[in-house]
Amino acid sequence: MAEQSTKPEPTLFSLLARDAALAAAAISLWAAADTWYLISGIGLALAVSVIDAVFVGYVLGALFHEWGHYTGAKVSGASAPRVKPKGTSLFRFNFDMATNTQRQFHWMSFGGWLFHWGLLAILILTLPFDTISQVALAASVFGFVIYATVIETGILRQTMGGADPAETLSQLSAKTFRQAGIAGSVSGLFVLATLS
């Protein structure tokens, strides 16, 4: 544990470059599958493009959400040292609960919301929605937005009422994540069914 704390903080550029490459690779795979379906019209291409869209939508939603949290924390002047991601973790920084204020916690929280809703707006404004996988991509991001919102609304409701952010976060349970997952999945499927 002591060794981890002495490691230098990764540069902002290295983390941004890593995530930009991850996002570009994910979008490229989805776009290739979507184009494959547009050109060929075969069922396998449709299935692959929709599955890719669901995966890519989640990854993009999570990346934008986490970078939004980081941006909100930094704009508020919070202590939020960057960390090198471990494995498939999407966490990019540590928010210092001991030294940061409730106001800084709220800035950090709303930054995530601003970025993931911004991503959804970009997709709605730029995608032609010519294929079901294009709809599935937007529906997946919407599902992620609802997932994150369900989890964080309860936290914000409590902390805006004066509860300690660290204590509130420690009370999150597997049930909360399950309920958020169900709400996000149902919301995404509703959008997919409505717009298809």
C-alpha positions as CSV (number, residue, x, y, z in Angstrom):
1,M,0.0,0.0,0.0
2,A,2.8,2.4,0.9
3,E,4.4,1.7,-2.5
4,Q,1.3,2.8,-4.4
5,S,1.2,6.1,-2.6
6,T,4.7,6.9,-3.7
7,K,4.1,6.2,-7.3
8,P,4.0,9.4,-9.5
9,E,0.6,10.6,-10.6
10,P,0.0,9.7,-14.3
11,T,0.0,12.7,-16.6
12,L,-3.3,14.0,-17.8
13,F,-2.2,13.5,-21.4
14,S,-1.4,9.8,-20.9
15,L,-4.8,9.1,-19.4
16,L,-6.6,11.2,-22.0
17,A,-4.7,9.5,-24.8
18,R,-5.4,6.0,-23.4
19,D,-9.1,6.7,-23.1
20,A,-9.3,8.4,-26.5
21,A,-7.7,5.4,-28.1
22,L,-10.1,3.1,-26.2
23,A,-13.1,5.2,-27.4
24,A,-11.8,5.3,-31.0
25,A,-11.2,1.5,-31.1
26,A,-14.7,0.8,-29.6
27,I,-16.4,3.2,-32.0
28,S,-14.4,1.8,-35.0
29,L,-15.4,-1.8,-34.2
30,W,-19.1,-0.8,-33.9
31,A,-19.0,1.4,-37.0
32,A,-17.4,-1.5,-39.0
33,A,-20.1,-3.8,-37.9
34,D,-22.8,-1.2,-38.6
35,T,-21.4,-0.7,-42.1
36,W,-21.1,-4.4,-42.7
37,Y,-24.9,-4.7,-42.0
38,L,-25.7,-1.7,-44.2
39,I,-23.7,-3.2,-47.1
40,S,-24.7,-6.9,-46.7
41,G,-28.1,-6.8,-45.0
42,I,-27.3,-10.2,-43.4
43,G,-28.6,-11.2,-40.0
44,L,-25.2,-12.0,-38.5
45,A,-24.0,-8.5,-39.3
46,L,-27.1,-7.1,-37.7
47,A,-26.6,-9.1,-34.5
48,V,-22.9,-8.2,-34.3
49,S,-23.6,-4.5,-34.8
50,V,-26.3,-4.4,-32.2
51,I,-24.2,-6.3,-29.6
52,D,-21.3,-4.0,-30.4
53,A,-23.6,-1.0,-30.0
54,V,-24.7,-2.1,-26.5
55,F,-21.1,-2.7,-25.4
56,V,-19.7,0.5,-27.0
57,G,-22.6,2.6,-25.6
58,Y,-21.8,1.4,-22.0
59,V,-18.0,2.0,-22.4
60,L,-18.5,5.5,-23.9
61,G,-21.1,6.4,-21.2
62,A,-18.8,5.3,-18.4
63,L,-15.7,7.0,-19.9
64,F,-17.6,10.3,-20.3
65,H,-19.2,10.0,-16.9
66,E,-15.8,9.4,-15.1
67,W,-14.1,12.2,-17.0
68,G,-17.0,14.4,-16.1
69,H,-16.5,13.5,-12.4
70,Y,-12.8,14.4,-12.7
71,T,-13.5,17.7,-14.5
72,G,-16.1,18.7,-11.9
73,A,-13.7,17.9,-9.1
74,K,-10.9,19.9,-10.7
75,V,-13.2,22.9,-11.5
76,S,-14.2,23.0,-7.8
77,G,-10.5,22.9,-6.7
78,A,-10.9,19.5,-5.1
79,S,-8.0,17.2,-4.3
80,A,-8.4,14.5,-6.9
81,P,-5.1,12.9,-7.9
82,R,-5.1,10.9,-11.0
83,V,-4.4,7.1,-10.8
84,K,-3.3,4.6,-13.3
85,P,-6.3,2.4,-14.1
86,K,-6.0,-1.2,-13.0
87,G,-7.3,-3.8,-15.5
88,T,-10.6,-2.8,-16.9
89,S,-11.4,-0.3,-14.2
90,L,-12.8,3.0,-15.4
91,F,-11.8,4.9,-12.3
92,R,-9.2,7.6,-13.2
93,F,-8.7,9.5,-10.0
94,N,-9.1,9.4,-6.2
95,F,-11.5,12.0,-4.7
96,D,-10.0,12.8,-1.2
97,M,-13.1,12.6,1.0
98,A,-11.1,13.7,4.1
99,T,-10.0,17.0,2.7
100,N,-12.6,17.9,0.1
101,T,-15.8,19.7,1.0
102,Q,-19.4,18.8,0.4
103,R,-19.6,21.5,-2.2
104,Q,-16.6,20.0,-4.1
105,F,-18.3,16.5,-3.8
106,H,-21.4,17.9,-5.5
107,W,-19.4,19.6,-8.2
108,M,-17.6,16.3,-8.8
109,S,-21.0,14.4,-8.9
110,F,-22.7,16.8,-11.3
111,G,-19.7,16.9,-13.6
112,G,-20.4,13.2,-14.3
113,W,-24.0,13.9,-15.1
114,L,-23.2,16.9,-17.4
115,F,-20.7,14.8,-19.4
116,H,-22.9,11.7,-19.9
117,W,-26.0,13.7,-20.8
118,G,-23.7,15.7,-23.2
119,L,-22.5,12.5,-24.8
120,L,-26.2,11.4,-25.3
121,A,-27.0,14.8,-26.9
122,I,-24.0,14.5,-29.3
123,L,-25.2,11.1,-30.4
124,I,-28.8,12.2,-30.9
125,L,-27.6,15.2,-33.0
126,T,-25.0,13.3,-35.1
127,L,-26.4,9.8,-35.7
128,P,-28.7,9.4,-38.7
129,F,-30.5,6.5,-37.0
130,D,-30.5,4.6,-40.3
131,T,-30.0,1.2,-38.6
132,I,-31.1,-0.5,-35.5
133,S,-27.5,-0.6,-34.2
134,Q,-27.4,3.2,-34.4
135,V,-30.5,3.3,-32.3
136,A,-29.0,0.6,-30.0
137,L,-25.9,2.8,-29.5
138,A,-28.0,5.8,-28.3
139,A,-30.3,3.5,-26.3
140,S,-27.2,1.9,-24.5
141,V,-25.8,5.3,-23.6
142,F,-29.3,6.3,-22.3
143,G,-29.4,3.1,-20.3
144,F,-26.1,3.9,-18.7
145,V,-27.3,7.5,-17.9
146,I,-30.3,6.1,-16.1
147,Y,-28.1,3.5,-14.3
148,A,-25.7,6.2,-13.0
149,T,-28.5,8.6,-12.2
150,V,-30.4,6.0,-10.1
151,I,-27.2,5.3,-8.1
152,E,-26.2,8.9,-7.7
153,T,-29.6,10.5,-7.1
154,G,-29.9,8.8,-3.7
155,I,-26.4,9.8,-2.7
156,L,-27.0,13.5,-3.7
157,R,-30.3,13.6,-2.0
158,Q,-28.7,12.6,1.3
159,T,-25.5,14.7,0.9
160,M,-27.5,17.8,-0.1
161,G,-29.4,17.3,3.1
162,G,-26.2,17.4,5.1
163,A,-25.1,13.7,5.2
164,D,-21.4,13.0,5.0
165,P,-20.4,11.9,1.4
166,A,-18.0,9.2,2.5
167,E,-20.5,7.7,4.9
168,T,-23.2,7.8,2.3
169,L,-21.1,6.1,-0.3
170,S,-20.2,3.4,2.2
171,Q,-23.9,2.5,2.5
172,L,-24.2,1.6,-1.2
173,S,-25.3,-2.0,-1.4
174,A,-25.4,-4.7,-4.1
175,K,-29.2,-4.2,-4.1
176,T,-28.7,-0.5,-5.2
177,F,-26.5,-1.5,-8.1
178,R,-28.9,-4.3,-9.1
179,Q,-31.9,-1.9,-9.0
180,A,-29.9,0.7,-11.0
181,G,-28.9,-2.0,-13.5
182,I,-32.5,-3.1,-14.0
183,A,-33.7,0.6,-14.4
184,G,-30.9,1.2,-16.9
185,S,-31.6,-1.9,-18.9
186,V,-35.4,-1.4,-19.0
187,S,-34.9,2.2,-20.0
188,G,-32.4,1.3,-22.8
189,L,-34.7,-1.4,-24.1
190,F,-37.7,1.0,-24.0
191,V,-35.7,3.5,-26.1
192,L,-34.6,0.7,-28.5
193,A,-38.1,-0.6,-28.9
194,T,-39.6,2.9,-29.3
195,L,-37.1,4.2,-31.9
196,S,-36.6,1.0,-33.9
